[in-house]
Each structure stands twice: as structure tokens, then as C-alpha cells.
């Protein structure tokens, strides 16, 4: 992600549209941090597999899962764990190989291991089941992991997509029931705290053609699984109410969150959003046609057109017809009003229309008029206190105050694929996992002590900002400013410096003395190769 930062208080292919982890990313472009990451290679075998059965049932049934353990070099047992929680695996086919590949975008898993962390990846037996039921699989795993490590050690928890909801609820449930935990950090990665989105017209498309397509029927049935109904902001019904609404399970889940306080209090809370913070849409306006599908001969007439939900309405979102001469004539037209423009809103995207376009139809050609739709709105991933899907995230001078998080990251430019990890996103993710680490085991496993980079002040700034950084020891220091594409803008400090706190100033000019344009920049401080990065915002 090209991720600006505000922090205060210092694919599966085919019809899989609700998967929690994106397909493996393309090789990253070089940037100032590229050397910090380990190149991808063959999928290794886990060191252990923990079979988990929740000790707390939900609706009378206990969830199950497995925790894949992948130890850091030099570790004979769990020492310094990072727990990664999977999300909505639509057909429950992802196991270690797939999860490792998806989590290791930008070499994140292997980079963690070189820094002395043990990866524990939670794979739910049924990721489409009730989120609360799978939550207690997570809490069971967390307690087992904590029981296996030093009493002074802590755990970082990362939940991707639906996994962010399960981890959030689990940590808050433990705290509300006075059950101790040692999660120092809770990281939510493009999780739909205020709802996810599959275009309502596409939902009706799958239901309408379920009798002619096994794939459509299968996906329609997946939309009706508990976890999907708990996450989707609009869920299809026959007949479709107008305005459309979420399934009742959505409100029940939100009520359960409220009953445990909403969010955990003890860990540092961090949110990543793949959606744009600059109010950029998905490349089309609300109400635009998304799918054009038609076939007509003397015997058969087929229509299956889909439109994005309007911003208000009224408007049609689906028009379908199947006429087989002397056999069948079935029609459905779905019009709605009072909708919010979810499909075109800023957010982590899914290529649902492209996937449908590449599906071979028995008659005619399914044409996607636009490639992607918003899957997790930016405001949902950050759980912003607004109903405006096009809220000016980047322009909010006190953004964190409007979220339940201690730090938030979002895409500076275009919307990105749901749970994609870019070079800048990997830097931020590793930095957040590093915060507050204690008792990480043998000295050979510890990452080198790095510098502490305080938030720039003022931030945002117009004329000058001051950057304080603290060195735990003498060493070679490199303090530079980069743009969000990874290009060097200015060098502020370079050379050997003593331990202690130092202050550098940046006047917003580049290395040639020219004023830089307004926007987001990255300040990176490295000490003998161990680095940390903060964001600054330059005003016009």
C-alpha cells in the first residue's frame, strides 16, 4: 500500500468474492525499504500444527481449527509469536500452503522470522460459520500460545478481513470477562468493521441464474452462510425490500460487539485500509451499469444486466430474464431507492465483475463494463464515525480521534486490492509488530535494537516540521525523506551519531532546495540497518 499514516497517543479465482486474503501480489517495485525484505521462495513446511477445539461454544456448538506454527531460526519452541487470523475462506480449501503464500506478500512472514518472530497462522475448519463461534477458536489458540511462552513475553495479533472481526471480538470478550491475555498489539487489516459489500445486483444475478449454473448456485449459497450475512451491508432478499438492508445477523453481531465494549482496551489498536483516503471512487459513478449479458435467438432469450447501487435512487440494480420457447419464461427486475453508493465507494476492491466476465456462459457472452467494486469501504476498515462513504480521510486533521484505533494506515492514491500488502504497507506492518516487544528469547534471535522515531511536529506542516529520534546506542544513522512511491526526496542526517535523542528539521524542500508539492511523505530513520518509518503531511 502507499499508506499515509495518522497516529496519536505517543482468491481465490473464479466466483470467490468474500475471501479474506488477496491472491499473491506481483513483485514489488524497488523502494527505500526493498532490501529489508526477504524474497519469496518455495512454501516451507510448518514446524508444528496445533489442533484447536474451542472450550466456549456459541449457540450450543464449539468451533474448531488448526494453528500452523512456523518458528524463527534458532527457536526450538514458541518464543516470540505473531498470530495471524484467517478470514472468510469461501470453500474452506485454504490450508498452510495457501495461507503462507498470501501472508508472505512482500516477504512479510520471512522478514518476521529473521527478526526473531514465530508465525502462528489460524485456519478455521469452517470460515463461513458464525464469526462468534470462530472467535472462540481464536481465544483458545491465544491461550494455548501464551501458555507455551515465557510469562513475560507478549503476542502480536493480526486479523485479515473477517479475521480482524474475530480477533477484535475475542480480545474484547476476554477483557469483558476478566480473562487475562498478553496481546500487546491488535492489527486489523482491511477488516469490515462497519460492513462489507458485494454489489446487490450481483447477488441477485447469482440467485436468478442458480438454476442454470452450479457455480452461481454455490456462490448464492455462500452468500447465505452465517459469516457472509454478518458482514454484508446489503444482503439480497426475494422480494427485495427498498431501501435494502443488511441481514438481521449483521445487527446481532454489532450488538455482541457493543456488549463487550466494542474493542479491546489493553492492546495497541491499529487499522490498515486498502481503500483510498483521497475520496477516489472505483472508476465509475453510482448507478453505473456493471454487467451486460444478453443472448437471443428464436428459441432462447437470456438477459442478465447488473447496475451499481445508486446514491439515493430510485434505480434498477438487476434485470434478468430466461425465456425458453414453450418451456419457461422467468423474469426478475430489482429496483431500489435510498441506497448509499457502496459499489463505487473508496475501499479495498474485489475484481468480481472481471471474474464473472471470464466465466464461460452456455449462451452468449457476459461482459463486465467495469472491473472492480468496493469490497471493504475505507471508512469501514477504519471504523470511522461517519455515514459518508466518501469521507475526506486524508483531509481530516484529527483522524484517529474519529476512530477507535491508536494508529491508522490507508492508501494514499488509488484504491488497492483487498488485503494487498505493498512495500510501504509491509514496512508499517513490521514496525507495528515491533512496538513494545519484550522477552523474545535468545540474543541470537533478537532483531537489532532500532531507533525510536517520534511523530513529526507540527504534522501536517506548511513551512517546517521537526523530527525527534532516539538512538539506543552509538551507530551509523540514516534519516531520509521519501515520497509515497519510494523515491528519495531529502537526506536529513547521515553518519555516526551518539546514543540519545536528537532533533532534525525538514523545511519541505527536496535535495536540490526546491519546494516539494503538498502531500504525504515518509520519514525513515535507520540505525545500523534497523529502521522505523513515520508519515508527515506537507500542506500547500
Secondary structure, DSSP 8 states (H G I E B T S, - for coil): --EEEEE-----STT--S-SS----------TTGGGS----S----SEEEEEE-SS-BTTB--EEEEEEE--TT-SS--SEEEEE----TTS---HHHHHHHHTGGGHHHHHHHTT-EEEEEEES-TTS-HHHHHHHHHHHHHHHHHHS-TT--EEEEEETHHHHHHHHHHHHHHHTT----EEEEEEES--TT-B---HHHHHHHHHTTTT-HHHHHHHHHHTSHHHHHHBSS---SS--SS----HHHHHHHHHHHHTTSS-SSSEEEEEEEEESS---SSS-TT-EEEEEEEE-SSEEEEEEEE---SEEEEEEEEEEEEETTTEEEEEEEEEEEE--TTTSSEEEE-HHHHHHTS--SSSEEEESSS-EEEEEHHHHTT-S-S-TT--STT-TTGGGGSS-SEEEEESSS--BTT---HHHHHHHHHHHHTT-----SGGGS-----EE---BSSSBSS-EEEEEEESSSEEEEEEEEETTS-EEEEEEEEEE-SEEEEEEE-SB-TTS-B--SEEEEEEEEETTEEEEEEEEE--
